[in-house]
Amino acid sequence: MTEDDVIPFPEIHPNPPGSGSGSSEGTGPSASVQGSTSSLQKLLAAYQKPQDSDKDAGNKPSDHYKNRLRPWRYAIRSAILPIIRWETPYVAALQRKVRTPALDLYFAMSANLGTHTFYAITLPTTFWYGIPDYSRGLVFVLAFGVYVTGAIKDLLCLPRPLSPPLHRLTMSGSAALEYGFPSTHTAHAVGVGVLLFERLKYNYDLGAVSSMTYWILLSLLSLYVFSIAFGRVYCGMHGFLDVICGGAIGGSLALFRIAYGQAIDAWCFEPSIMRPLLVTALVLLLVRIHPEPADDCPCFDDAVAFMGVLAGERFGQWYYSRIVPGGVIAFDYAKGGMVYSLLRAAIGIVAIAIWRPTMKRVLHAILPPLLRAIEKAGLSMPRKSFIPASQYSKVPSHIEDATFVEPYQLNTLFSGLSKAHRSDSVGPQSTADVYESLDYQEYQKRKANLSHRKPPKSNEKPDEKADEKINEKTVPVDVSIAHVKAPRVRYDVEVVTKLIVYAGIAILGTCVSGMVFVYLDI
């Protein structure tokens, strides 16, 4: 990424008393709002692509989402947005009260246990060690968790809680670019937690787990779910509503899988090849109907990747079940001990590490001509944030993947673990943040004007006082983080590439690896 890819965020200063021509018209709360709003508007002007002159009216912050969303989408967004704004000062108050350097480090690091990268790395290993039912459940919950939460995010375009007053603690560059509602991290954590609890309870009821072990594991599981869910609030990445709804989605998906998972698997693994083909068709349909966001958001990329994983897992397990009844990759620790166990992991991880970058380069070279032919036939799948193949001749060799850490980024990732305090940021980090800051400051301006006309009330409600806290934090203070990352250019070939590459990773993990393990007798 070059310096041109980062737009500096202008510092926001209040207009000092007595500045300007000396007239009282430029002082007071509304003037402070105007000063900070002007700075944000300058950033937005630099951030956006040039607009057609006949669409200038739609460039006003208050009209941005109204003019880019269908009326029913905007109506739902308008109904939920006040809740997010109402709870923000309470989240900020909680953050101010409980934050410590140790907790900052803990919650920033534990958030990595709920990322797409973590699950993409750990998912294949669950198939390699003989727990297929749980592994399939994980794929279902994570794939649909990413898709459902990402679709809702792009459908409603609801911002994260405002910063300032919140501080955002994150080790993920792409997470801050997403919308806020609902929380995908929490959906993952709760969904995985419910699946693990069901498995733990099942083994406890069978007597395979002692009472002490049961309670220890249950405590660790509860700590994991709490750390991810509460950590999203602590880190200022989500509000209470985001977390509650994300948890409800993840829990519902897990309960659905527990109730109907075996029946779904039995249907998918019937001998007819039509079963995996129908699953693939469903995946393509879901990718096609994924909502188009008002801003450039990486949610679609993650949804495509995990839909690819789902299609690949279904096909890989279907094919392997033709070779081994049930499609189970057998594992016997007593046979090879720790050495064979580690050897399985090493072989599988190396295969995936080679497959992913190799296929990306190959597909980026051979797919654009095919996509151009499809585009000429009128069968393309246009998305406004992706450049169609007819408008470019070559794809850059290094394109960052928001879903998976690139090999050359590992050094940065590990160095970041020792410098977690540097991930503390204040101020807008995406276009959605910028628009929310502008829109909220316009609201503050209207409220400040009204406050001069009405006498103060002695019986203020807690949310009114809290709202003043936002006013104090958003207008008078300087913005301490001075960079907003501009979205990179994205190409339509990336969509198809993601589907194929991640489907291939799933096939490697659920089928090819099993055949290799049998051949090597490990």
N, C-alpha and C positions, 0 to 999 in steps of 0.2 A: 504494500500500500504506500503510495507516495504522499507527500505533504498536501498535494492538491485534493486528495480524497477526504481531508479533514477540514471542516469549516470551523474556524474559531468562534466560540460563543462569546459575544460581547458582554463585558461586565455591566451589571445593572446597578446604578447609583441613584439614590434619591436626589431630587433637586434641592440643593441647600437653601435654607431660609435666606430670603433677600436676594436670591439670584435672579438674573434676567434684568428687566427694565425697571424693577422696583415696584411694579404693579402687583397687587395682592391676588390677581387672577391666576398667577402661575404657581401659587404655593398651596400647601395643604395636601391631604391624602390623594385627591383626584389627580393633582399634578404629578405626584410620585408615580402613580399608576401610569400616567401618560408617558413619563420618561422611560420606565421599564418596558412598557408596551412598544414604544418606538424602537428600542434596542432589539426586542424580539422580532419585530416586523422586518428590521434590516437583515437579521439572520435568515428569516424565512424567505426573503427576496433572493438572497444568495443561494439558498438551499434548493429552491424550486427550479424546475425547468421553465423557460419562457412560455407564457400562456397566450392563447389567441386573444385578440383585442375584444372579440365579442363575448368572451367568457370572463372578463375581468371582474364582474360582480361576484362570481363564485370564488374569488381568491380571498375574500374577507374571512377572517378566522371563524366568525360566527356562522358563516354560510358554507364552510368547507365541507362538513359532513352532510349537511342538509342537501347540498347540490350534487353530492357524489353517491349518496345512498338512496335506495328506493324508499318511498314514504313509510312503509311498514317497518323497515329496518331502522330508519331514523327515529320513528316513534318509540320503538323498544329501547333504543339507545338513550333517547331523551328521558325515558322513565327511570332507567337505572343509573345514569350519570349523577343525578343529585345525591344518591345514596353513597356513591364513591367519594364525592366531594364532602359529604357530611361526615363520613368516618375518618377522613384523612387527618384532621387535627387530633383525633383520639389515637390514631396509629402513631403520629408524631410524638404525642405526649408519652405513650408507652415506650417508644424508642428512646426518648430522652431519659426516662426514668430507669430503664434496665440495662442500657448499653454499658459494656466494659470492654477493654481491649481483648481480654480472654474470650468473652462471648462473641465478639466480632470475628475473631479468628475461627472459633468453633462453628458458628452458623455459616460463615462464608465457605469454609471447607466442606462441611457436611452437605451443603447444597449440591456439591458435585456428585453425591450419591443419588441424586434425582434427575441427573441430566441424561439427554439422549445418548451422549458418548458413553457414559457408564453402562447403560443398559445394552447398547449395541455391542460392547465388549463382553459383558457377562452373559448375555442371552445364549450365544452358541454353546458356552461351556455347560449350561444346564442340560443340554441334549447329550453331551458326551459322557455324562456320568449316570445314565440310567434312570432318569426321573422324567419320562416323556409327558405324563399328564400335567405335571406342574409346569414344565417348559412350554407346552402348548397354551396353557392358561396365561402364562406371562406374555407370550407373543400376542394373544388376543387382547388382554387388558392394556398393554402398552401401545399396541398399534392403534386400537380404537380410542384409547385415551388421548394420544397425540392428535388423532384425526378430529375427534369430537370437540376437544377444547380448542384446537387450532381453528376449526371451522366456525365456532362461536366467536372466537376472537376476531377473525376476519369478517364475520357477518355483522357484528355490532360495533367494532372499532372503538372499544372503550379503553380509555387511557389507564396507565398505572397511577397509583396515588401520587399527587403532585410533589415535585421536588424542586426547590424547598417548599414546605418545611422539612420534608423527609430527607434523610441521607440514604443513599442506595449503596449497599454492600454486595458486590458480585464479582465473581471470577470469570464470568462468561460475557464475552463481548456481544454475542448475538441476542442474549436473553433480554437485554435492555431495549432492543429494537422492536420487540414484540408488543402487542397490546397486552393489557393486564387481565381482563376478565374472560374466562375463569383461569385459575392457576393450574398449569399443566404439571408442574412439580408435585403439587398436592394430589392431583388425580393419580399420578404414578405411585406416590408413596402410599396412599390409602388403598389403591387397587392391589398393589403388591402385598401390603400388610394384611388385607383380608384373605388373599390366597394363601399366604404363609400361615396365618392363624388357623385356617381351615385344615391345612395339612398337619400342623402341630397338634391340633385338637384331635384329629383322626388317629394319629400315632399314639397320643396319650390315652385315648379310649381303648385302643388295642393293647395297651400295656407295654408298648415298645419304648416309651419314654417315661422316666421316673418323675415323681411329683416335683422334686427339687429342680430337675432339668427343665421340666415344663415351665415352671414359674420363672426360672432364669431366662429362658429363651423368650418367654412372653414379655418379660421386662425389657429385654434388648429390642424386641420387635416394636414395643410401644415407644421406646426411646427413639428408634429410627423414624417412625411415623411422625412423632411429635417434633423431632429436630427438623424434618423437612417442612412440615406444615407451619409450625410456629416460626421457623426460620425465615419463611417468605415474608412474614409480617415484620419480624425483627430486622431483616435486611432492607426493609422499605421497598421491596419489589412488588408486594401485593397488599391489599386491604383485607379486612375480615370477610367481606362478601366474596371476593375472589377465591379465598381459601375454602370457605364453606361450600361454595358451588363446585369447585374443583374436586374437593373430597367426595361430594355427593356423586359426581360423575364417575370417579374412580371406583368408589364402593359399589355403585350400581352395576358397572361393567363386571366387576369381580363376582358379585352375587349371580349375575346372569350366567357367567361362565361356569360357576359351581353347579348351578341348576341344570344347565343344558349343554355343557361342554362335551360330555361323553356322547350324547346323541348327535351333536354337530360333527364330532370326529368320525363317528361311525358312518355318517352320510358322506363325508369328504373322502374317506378312504375306501369307498366302494371301488371295485375293479375298473369301472368305466372311466376312461380318460376325460369324459365330459365333466366330471366333478371338479378336478383342478382347473379346467378351462372355464367353467362357470364362475369359480372363485376369482380367477384372473379377470374375467369380464366385469364382475362386481367391483373389483379394485379399480379398474380403468374408469368405470362409471363414477365412483366416488371421487377420483382425482378430477374428473371432468366437471363435476357439479360443486367442487369446493368453492365457497364464496370468494368473490373478488374484493379485496380490501380497498379502502379509500387511500391508504398510504402504502408505501413499499414495506412489506412485513415478511419475515422469514418463516412464518407459520406454515405456509404452503409447502416450502421445501421440506420441512420436517414431516409433514403429512405424506408427501410423496415417498420419502425414504421409508417410512414405517409401513405404508401400504405395499411397497415393494417387498419388504421383509415378510409381511403376511402372505402375499402371493407365493413367494419363494418357499416359505415354510410349509404351506399347504401342498405345493407340488413336490417338494423334497420328501416330505413324510409320506405322501401318496406313493411315490415311486419306491421308496425304501420299504414300504409295507408290502410291495410285490415281491421283495427279496426276503425280508424277515417279517414274519407275522406280527402285526401290531406296530411295525415301524419303530421298534425300540432298539436303540444302540446299546447293546448289552455292556454292562460294566461289573467287574468283580474285583474289588480291592484286594482280596486275599490272593488273587492270582499274580498280580504284578507289584502290589504295594505302591509306595510313593513314587518310585521311579517310573513305572508305566503310567501312573496318573499324570505326572508332570509331562511325560512324553506326549500324551494325548493333547494336552493343552498347547504344548509347543508346536506340534504339527498343525493343529487347527488354526492357531493364531498366525503362524507364518503363512499358511495358505491364504488366509483372508487378507493379510498385509500385502501379499503379492498381487492378489486378484484385484483389489480395489483401485490402486493407482494405474495398474496396467490396463484394465478395462476402461477406465475414464479416458485415458489417452486414445485408445483405439476407437471408442465410440464417438469421441469429440472429432475424430478425423473422418469417420465413415458415415455418420448420421446426418450431418448438415445437407449433403446433396439429396438424400432421401426425403428429408423434411421440406426441402424446396419443391420437390416434385409433388409431395402431398399438399403443400400450400397452393400450388398452381391448380390442383384439382378441387380446391375449396374445402379440404377436409382437415385443415389445421386446427389446433387448439389454442387460440390466441389468449394471452393474458397480458395486461397492459404493462406489467413490470418486466416482461421478458421480450427481448428483441427477436423477431422472427428470422429464420435462416436466410430469407431473401435479402436481409439488410446487413449481413456481415459475410465476410469471406473466410475468416479464420477465428478460432476460439483460442484465447490465451492459454498457455501451457499450465499455469498455476492458478487455479480457481479455488478459493477457500470453500470448505464445506461446513455449513452452519450446524450440521447434524453430527459430524464426526471430526475429531481432532486430526489434523494432517500430521504426517510424520515430522515435518520440519518445524511444527509448532510445539513438539513435546518439550524442548528445552525451555521455551517460554512458559509452558504450563507448569513445569516443576519449579522454575524460578519464581513463578507467581505464588506458589504455596508458601514460600518463605517471606513474601512481601505482601501478604494479604491486606495489610493496612492501606496499601496504595489503591485498593479497589473502592475506597470510600469516596463517593462522588455526590455532588449537589448540583442541580440544574438539569435542564432538558438534555436527553441523550438521543432523541429520535424526533422525526417530524410530528408524530402523535403527541409527544411531550411538548413540543413547541406550540402546537395548536391549542393544547389544553391550557398552557400557561397564558397564551394570549386571550383565550376565551374566558378564563377565570379572572384575569385582570380587567377585562371589560365588565364582568359581573361586579368586581370590586369597585370599579369606577361608578357604576350605577348606584351601588349601595352607599358609597361615600357621599354622592350627591344627595341621596335621600336622607342620609343621617343629619345633614345640615338643616333639613326642613322639619324633621320630627324631633321632639324632645326625647332624651334617653329614658328608658324604662328601668325601674328599680327591680322588676321581677324578670330579669333576663334568664333565658333557658340556657342549660349547659352548652348546647350546640351553638348558640349565638356567641357565647364567650369564646368557644373553641374556634369559631370562624374568624374572630378577631386575631387569634393566634396565627392563622394562615396569613392574614393581612400583614401582620408584623414581619413574618418570615419571607414572604414572596416579594414584597416591594422594597423595604429599606435596605436589605442586606445585599452584599456583593455576591455574585455567583462564583463559587470557588473552583468549579471545574470549567475549563475554558475550551472544550472541544465537543462538537457534535459530529458524529461520524456520518458522512454522506453515504447513501446506499450505493453499492457498486453496480456496474452494468451486469445484467443477467441475460442469458441466452436461452432460447427455447430448447436447445439440445440438452441443457442441463436437466430438464424434467424427465425426458426419456432415459437419459443416462442414469439418473438416480434410481428410477424404477428397475432398470436392468441390473445395475451394480448391486443394489441392496437385495434384490431377489436372488442374485447369484450368491451373495454372502449367506443368505438363509439356506440355499440349496447346499452350499459347501458345509454348513454347520449341521444340517439335519439329514443329509443323505451321503454325499461324497465322503465326508469324514468317517462315517460309519463303515463304508466299504473299505476305506484305507485301514481302519483299525482292525477289521476282520482279516484283511490280507496280511498285515504285519503281526497279527495275533497279539495285540496289546489291549 
